[in-house]
Amino acid sequence: MKRKGVVVEIAPKNKVIIMTSEGEFIRIPLKKHVHVGQEIRYTPRKTRFNVLQAGLVATLFLALIGTWPVLTGRLVPGGAAAYVMTVDVNPSFELQISAENRVLAVEGLNRDGRQVAAKLAVVGDDLRSALRKLAVRLQKDGYLGSGQKQILVTMAGLNYNAASQRDIKRARELKKGDSGTYRELQKMAEEVFGTIQLA
C-alpha cells in the first residue's frame, strides 16, 4: 500500500525525510533523484521485531532469575531465628540466632545500644565471632571497663512449631528442662565475655 509525502530534506546515504499527510516526519530510503518540495509515493516500512534484542532481554532475565537464589543466599543469611539472646551491659542488644548459631539480626534496645549496633557488622557471622566483635566494640567505646563487673546475658528459644523430627525432639527436651542448647549458648557467652581483660 503506497502512501504520499512531500520531501522536506535530503538526508545522507540515499535517504530523504518526508512529511506525510498526517503531519508526521519519516526518514525513508530512496534511490531516485528528488528535490525538496516534490511529492513522492512510498511504501511504509513495517517495524520489524528484532529477534536479537528480544533474545538478549530473555537471556538476561533468565540469568537473573537463575542466579537470584545464589546471590540472596550469600548476601542475606537464610533461615528463621531459632533463639534470641539479649546482652545487657549498659547498652542493651538483642541478637537473633539461627539453629546453626549464625547471627541473623542485631538490634540495639536503647539509644546507646542502637549506636553501637550501627557500628557492628556481625550479621551472618557465627555467634562466637559476633560476641567477640561485640565485646571488642564495647571495650573500645568505653562501656566495658574496670568499673563494669556485670554483664547480663539472657536467651530464649523461638520457633517450637518446627516441621522436622529433630526440631520437635529438641523442643521437647527444652520443655522438659534439658536445656543443652541453652547451656551451649550460655557457655559460649561466658567464654567470650570471661576472656575480656578489663582495664
C-alpha positions as CSV (number, residue, x, y, z in Angstrom):
1,M,0.0,0.0,0.0
2,K,1.6,3.2,-1.2
3,R,1.4,6.5,0.6
4,K,2.2,10.1,-0.4
5,G,4.5,12.5,1.2
6,V,6.4,15.8,0.5
7,V,10.2,15.8,0.5
8,V,11.3,18.1,3.3
9,E,15.1,17.3,3.4
10,I,17.5,15.2,1.5
11,A,19.5,13.2,4.0
12,P,22.8,11.4,3.5
13,K,23.1,7.7,2.5
14,N,20.3,7.8,-0.2
15,K,17.6,8.7,2.3
16,V,15.1,11.5,2.4
17,I,12.9,13.0,5.1
18,I,9.3,13.4,4.1
19,M,6.3,14.9,5.7
20,T,3.2,12.7,5.4
21,S,-0.4,14.0,5.0
22,E,-0.8,13.3,8.8
23,G,2.0,15.7,9.6
24,E,4.5,13.0,10.5
25,F,8.1,13.3,9.5
26,I,9.6,10.0,8.3
27,R,13.1,9.1,7.1
28,I,12.9,6.6,4.1
29,P,15.4,5.2,1.7
30,L,15.1,6.4,-1.9
31,K,17.4,5.8,-4.8
32,K,15.7,8.1,-7.3
33,H,16.8,11.7,-7.6
34,V,14.3,14.0,-5.9
35,H,14.2,17.6,-4.8
36,V,12.8,19.4,-1.8
37,G,9.1,20.1,-2.1
38,Q,8.4,17.2,-4.5
39,E,5.5,14.9,-3.7
40,I,6.5,11.2,-3.8
41,R,4.9,7.9,-3.2
42,Y,6.5,5.5,-0.8
43,T,5.7,2.1,0.8
44,P,5.8,2.4,4.6
45,R,8.4,0.1,6.3
46,K,7.0,-2.4,8.6
47,T,8.5,-2.2,12.0
48,R,10.4,-5.5,12.4
49,F,10.5,-7.4,15.6
50,N,14.2,-7.6,16.4
51,V,14.8,-11.2,17.4
52,L,18.3,-10.5,18.6
53,Q,17.2,-7.8,21.0
54,A,14.3,-10.0,22.3
55,G,16.7,-12.9,22.7
56,L,19.2,-10.7,24.7
57,V,16.5,-9.5,27.0
58,A,15.2,-13.0,27.6
59,T,18.7,-14.3,28.3
60,L,19.4,-11.5,30.8
61,F,16.1,-12.2,32.5
62,L,16.7,-15.9,32.8
63,A,20.3,-15.3,34.0
64,L,19.0,-13.0,36.8
65,I,16.2,-15.5,37.8
66,G,18.7,-18.3,37.7
67,T,21.3,-16.6,39.9
68,W,18.9,-14.9,42.3
69,P,18.9,-17.7,44.9
70,V,22.7,-17.9,44.8
71,L,23.0,-14.1,45.3
72,T,20.4,-13.9,48.1
73,G,21.8,-16.9,49.8
74,R,25.2,-15.3,50.1
75,L,24.1,-11.8,50.8
76,V,21.4,-12.5,53.3
77,P,21.8,-15.3,55.8
78,G,18.9,-17.7,55.4
79,G,16.6,-19.3,57.9
80,A,14.4,-18.2,60.6
81,A,15.6,-17.2,64.1
82,A,15.7,-20.1,66.5
83,Y,16.9,-18.2,69.5
84,V,17.1,-14.7,70.8
85,M,20.0,-13.6,73.0
86,T,20.0,-10.3,74.8
87,V,23.2,-8.8,76.2
88,D,22.8,-6.1,78.8
89,V,25.9,-4.1,79.8
90,N,24.6,-0.5,79.8
91,P,23.9,-0.5,76.1
92,S,21.5,-3.4,75.6
93,F,21.4,-5.6,72.5
94,E,19.2,-8.3,71.1
95,L,20.7,-10.9,68.7
96,Q,18.6,-13.2,66.6
97,I,20.3,-16.5,66.2
98,S,19.6,-19.3,63.7
99,A,19.6,-23.0,64.6
100,E,23.1,-23.2,63.1
101,N,24.3,-20.5,65.6
102,R,24.6,-17.8,62.9
103,V,23.6,-14.2,63.8
104,L,20.6,-13.2,61.7
105,A,20.0,-9.7,63.1
106,V,21.3,-7.3,65.8
107,E,19.2,-4.6,67.4
108,G,20.1,-2.0,70.0
109,L,17.4,-1.9,72.6
110,N,18.2,1.5,73.9
111,R,19.9,4.6,72.5
112,D,23.5,3.6,73.3
113,G,22.7,0.1,72.0
114,R,21.4,1.4,68.7
115,Q,24.6,3.5,68.3
116,V,26.9,0.5,69.0
117,A,24.8,-1.9,66.9
118,A,25.1,0.5,63.9
119,K,28.9,0.1,64.1
120,L,28.8,-3.7,64.3
121,A,29.0,-5.9,61.2
122,V,28.1,-9.3,62.6
123,V,25.0,-10.4,60.6
124,G,25.9,-13.7,59.0
125,D,28.8,-14.4,61.5
126,D,28.8,-17.4,63.8
127,L,27.7,-16.5,67.3
128,R,31.1,-16.8,69.0
129,S,32.7,-14.4,66.5
130,A,29.8,-12.0,66.8
131,L,30.1,-11.9,70.6
132,R,33.8,-11.3,70.3
133,K,33.2,-8.4,68.0
134,L,30.6,-7.0,70.3
135,A,32.9,-7.3,73.3
136,V,35.7,-5.6,71.5
137,R,33.4,-2.8,70.3
138,L,32.1,-2.3,73.9
139,Q,35.6,-2.1,75.2
140,K,36.7,0.4,72.5
141,D,33.6,2.6,73.2
142,G,34.3,2.5,76.9
143,Y,31.2,0.5,78.0
144,L,33.4,-2.3,79.4
145,G,36.0,-1.0,81.8
146,S,37.4,-1.6,85.3
147,G,34.2,-0.5,87.0
148,Q,32.0,-2.8,84.9
149,K,31.7,-6.2,86.6
150,Q,28.4,-7.5,85.5
151,I,27.1,-8.5,82.1
152,L,23.6,-9.9,81.9
153,V,23.1,-12.4,79.0
154,T,19.6,-14.0,78.6
155,M,18.5,-16.5,76.0
156,A,15.1,-17.6,74.7
157,G,14.1,-20.2,72.2
158,L,11.6,-19.2,69.5
159,N,10.1,-21.4,66.8
160,Y,8.9,-24.6,68.6
161,N,6.4,-25.2,65.7
162,A,9.2,-26.9,63.8
163,A,8.4,-29.3,61.0
164,S,11.3,-31.7,61.3
165,Q,11.5,-34.5,63.8
166,R,14.9,-33.3,65.0
167,D,13.5,-29.9,65.9
168,I,10.4,-31.4,67.6
169,K,12.7,-33.6,69.7
170,R,14.9,-30.7,70.6
171,A,11.8,-28.7,71.6
172,R,10.5,-31.5,73.8
173,E,13.9,-31.7,75.5
174,L,13.9,-28.0,76.1
175,K,10.4,-28.1,77.6
176,K,11.5,-30.9,79.9
177,G,14.2,-28.7,81.3
178,D,17.1,-30.3,79.5
179,S,18.4,-27.1,78.0
180,G,21.6,-28.4,76.4
181,T,21.4,-25.9,73.6
182,Y,20.9,-23.1,76.1
183,R,23.8,-24.3,78.1
184,E,26.0,-24.4,75.0
185,L,25.0,-20.8,74.2
186,Q,25.4,-19.7,77.8
187,K,28.9,-21.3,77.9
188,M,29.9,-19.6,74.7
189,A,28.8,-16.2,76.0
190,E,30.7,-16.8,79.3
191,E,33.8,-17.8,77.4
192,V,33.7,-14.8,75.2
193,F,32.9,-12.2,77.9
194,G,35.0,-14.0,80.5
195,T,38.2,-13.6,78.5
196,I,37.8,-9.8,78.3
197,Q,40.7,-8.1,80.1
198,L,39.1,-5.2,81.9
199,A,41.5,-2.3,82.3
